[in-house]
Amino acid sequence: MGGYFSQAGSFLISTIIGLYVIIVLLRFLLQVIRADFYNPLSQFVVKVTNPFLIPMRRVIPGLFGYDISSLVLAYFLEVIELSLIGMLNGMNYMIIGVFWVAIGQVLSLILYIYLIAIIIQAILSWVSPGVNHPMSSLIYQLVEPVVRPIRRFIPPFSGIDLSPLVVIIILNLLIMLIPFIF
């Protein structure tokens, strides 16, 4: 019986904190690419993350024009998530390990955000090419800086752009590498 409750608790903790961490990381990435602030998705991300980030910005300044407080928030939420799941499952580990693994978790989430965004962009280009939807323009703004360098080396063949596929392969290789480092 305790096994079910620890699994259910771990699932809930991982889902709730994980989704919020993804939103916080999206805020950081959208700020890095200077995405359209008036986009409805951008507005959602800003409104959901402001309650935690506004107080943190008073303590943690930006660095080189980037909002470091959002990265710090994502990192500490990952530390909290890993700690809660570890306590719930009765794991005994050193706190240094949690801090180290949390770095890998945040990096993995950033790579997964790009991976999913590229897949969504590819599907949107097949299903409804040329449609101006706020989400598709934001995804394009997010993905284009990553895909553009590959597109220089691999131009489209017969109208088919293979650069997103190459980026997906590279992202998957990086995702597979992270557990070996962290």
Secondary structure, 3 states (H helix, E strand, C coil): CHHHHHHHHHHHHHHHHHHHHHHHHHHHHHHHCCCCCCCHHHHHHHHHHHHHHHHHHHHCCCECCECHHHHHHHHHHHHHHHHHHHHHCCCCCCHHHHHHHHHHHHHHHHHHHHHHHHHHHHHHHHHCCCCCCHHHHHHHHHHHHHHHHHHHHCCCECCECCHHHHHHHHHHHHHHHHHHHC
